[in-house]
Amino acid sequence: MTMFKQGWKQSCRKVSVTSLMAAGVMSLTAPAVHAAVSDFSDFQSGRELSDSELGQQRGRFVDKGKLMFFGVQVTSEWRTSHGEHLIAQGNLVGDIRGSIPKVTFEPRITTFSSEELASSIRQGNGATVIDAGTGNARGVVQTIQAAGDFNTAANDLQIDVLDASAYQGGGSTNRDDLERRLPSGTRVSVSHGPQGMDVSLDVPGMGSAKQAIVPSQGLRQSIQLTSDLQQVRNLTRLQLYMGQRGANGDVPGMRSAVESVRQLRR
């Protein structure tokens, strides 16, 4: 196994990143990956890990009692070749200082479209993309399937460990799921429930972009394109707000975990 993306932030006893994301469930401008050409430059400085090193790296964790708040933001953005601009976002915020966690959910949908865009002819290239295997995978699963030219697509996961003093609070109440259907036939939805949190963009003739945090399975990000000149990005951002001691890494357990991650940069 080769590890890559050396710029891991501090993440590090008893609450794993994927477990936290699943437990909370019960404009974007950043470099994108061109879907037509794979870039393997990140692997050039990688190395194969021994079994003992892999054993140490499984399950990022934070010290028990030091995690005070967490936030999960799932955002999908799409700029179509016909001029539509679609943004779907789900925000999950948790306060776990007490014996009973307080979790709130807020969905947001922003769309730019018009009747003129709806009346324009939308034709894909006739290609079909099929995802036949990733449903069996667990953890962080990211897929891009592009059957077209000059598309730009990216699946990103960002994890931040922050000082609890920087927490600005979340919503006071949960809000209902959102779904919007545009005159063009495009469907945008944000939902949450016992089966997870889901963000979905479905554009007829052009493809789809989806993200889901599924309990006991993890994070799934997928982009399927059957047209040209599409710009799509999926981003999931996990923020962990630690108490002062945990944020400074004063606890030996956290300090040891951070040091173990640093070894991957050699």
N, C-alpha and C positions, 0 to 999 in steps of 0.2 A: 504494500500500500504506500502510496506517495502522498505526503501532505503538502498543501500549497496554501496560498494567500497568507503570507507571513504576518500581515498586519493585524493579527488577532488582538482585540482589546481585552482588558482584564475580565475574565469570566471564571469564575472559579467558584460545604459538607452537606448536604442532605437534601437539597432541592435542585434537581437537574434542570437544564434549560428546556428540553423538550417536555418534561413533566409539568413544568410551570406553565408553559404555553397551553398545554392541553387542559390543565386544571382551571385556568381562567375562563375557558370557554363554557364548562357545565354550568406651488406646482413643482412637480418632480423634474429636477434637472441634474443628471449625473451621467458619467461615461457609460455607454451601452455596448454590448457585444454584437457585432454584425453576425446575423444568423447564417449567412451563406458560407462563411469561412471560420473555421475553428482556430482559436489562438491558444497555443500551448506554451507561450513564453513563461507563464507562471510556474511551469514544471521544471524549468531549467535548473533552478537552485534547490529542487526537492531531493529527497533521498528516501530509500526504503527503511522502514522502521522495524525494529525487532519486536518479538512477541511481548517482551517485558515492557517496552516503551508503549506499545498499544494498550496494554493492560492498565498502565498509569493514566492514559489520556481518555479513556472511555468515561463519559458522564461528567461534563463540566458541572461544577457545583459552587455553592456559596455557603458560608458558615451559618448554621442554624441560629435563629434569633437575631441575625444581623440584617436580613432582608426585611424591609419595612413596606415598600410599595413596589409595584411593577406595572408596566404598561406594554401592551401589544398593539401595534399599528400595522394593519394589512392594507396596502394600497395597490391598485392596478390602474394604469394609465394607458390610453390608446389614442394616437392621432392617426386617423385613417387617411387614405389617399384621396378621399372625396371631401375632406375638410372637416369631418366631425372630430370633436375633442371630448373624450370620455374619461372620467375619473370616478372610481368607486373605492370607498375606504371604510374600514371597520376599526373602531377604537375600543379597546378593552383595557380598563384600568382597575387595579386591585389594591386595596388597603388591607394588609395582613398583619397589622400591629396587634390586633386583638385576638381573642380565642376563636372568633368567627370571622372569616374573611369577608370584606365588603367589595363586591365586584360590580362595576357598571359597564354598559355597552352602548356605544353611540355609532350609528351608521351614517355615512354621508355619500351623496351622489351629486356630481357636477357634470353637466353635459352641455355641449354646444352643438346644435344642429338647426335645421330649418326645413321648411316645406320644399324649398328649392333643392336642397340636398336629397330629400326623400324621393323626389321625382326623377333624380338622375339615375341612369342605368348602372346597376351594380352587377358586375359579372366577374366571378373568380376565374382562375385559369383551368378549372375543371379537375384539379388535383384533389386527392383525398388523403388525409393523414389519419392514422390509426395508432392509438396508444394501447398496446396489447400486453404490457408487462409490468409497468410501474405500480400497478395497484397492489402488487405483492410485496413491495418494498416498504421499509419503515425508516423513521428518522427524518432527515431533510432530503426530499426527493424533488429534483428540478429537471424539467424537460423543455426543450424547444424543438418544434418540428416545423420547418419552413419549406413549403412547396411553392416558391415564388422567387422573384428577383428583387434586389435592392431593399430588402426588409431589414429593419433594425430591431433586435429583441434582446431582453435581458431578464434574468431571474436573480434577485439579490436578497441576501439575509444580512442584517446588521444587528449586532448585539452590543449594548452599552452598559457598563457598570458605573453608576453615578452616586454621588453623595446625596443622602436623603434630604439635606438642606436645600437642594436644588429642585425638589418636587413642588410643583405648582398646583396640584390637586386635579381631580377628574370631575366627571359629571356627577350630579346628585342622584339621578334616577336612571334606570334602564329605558332605552327607547326601542320602539318596534323595528322589525326588519323593514328594509326598503327594497322596492323593485320599480323600475321605470322602463317603459317601452316607448321608443321613439317612433316618429312617423316613418322612418326608414326601415323599421323592423328590428332595429338593434335593441337588445335586452340587456339591462344593467341591473345587478342585484347585489345586496349585502344582507347576510343573514347570520343568525347564531342560535344555538340551542344545545340540547344534550348530545347531538351528533357532531358538534364542532362549530367553528366559525368559517364562513365561506364568503368569498368575493368573486363575482363572475361577470365577464363581459362577453357577449355573443353577438357578432356582427355578421349578418347574412352575406354569404359569398366571399367573405374575407377571413373568417376564422374565429378563434376564441382565446381568451386569456382567463385563467382561473387560479385562485389560491384557496387553500383550506388548511385549517389546523384541526386535526382529527384526534380525539382522545385515544391513547394507547398506540397510535400510529405515527404521529408527528406532523411535520409541515410538508405540504405538497404545493408545488408551483409548476404550472404548465402553460405553454403558449403554443397554439397551433395556427398556422397561417396558410391560406390557400389563395393568396393574391400577392400583388406587388406593391412596393412603396409604403409599407405599413411601419409604424413606429410604436412599439409596445414595451412596457416595462412593468414587471411585478416586483414589489418591495415589501418585505416583512421586517419590521423593526421591533426588537425586544429591548426594553429598558428596565434595568434592575436598580432600585434605589436602596443603598445600603446605609446602615447606621455609621456613625463617625469611625468607630473602631474597625468595622469591616471594610469600609471604603479605603482606609489607609493601609490595609493589609497587615495590621498588627497581630492578627491571630496566626499562629504557626501553620495551621491547616491551610488557610488561604495563601499564605506566603509560599508554602511548598508547592501548591497548585500552580501559582503564577510562574514560579521558577521552572516547573516541569514544562510549561508551554514554551518558555523561552528557549529550551533546548532544541526545539524544532527549527530554529532559525539558523542553526549551524550548517 
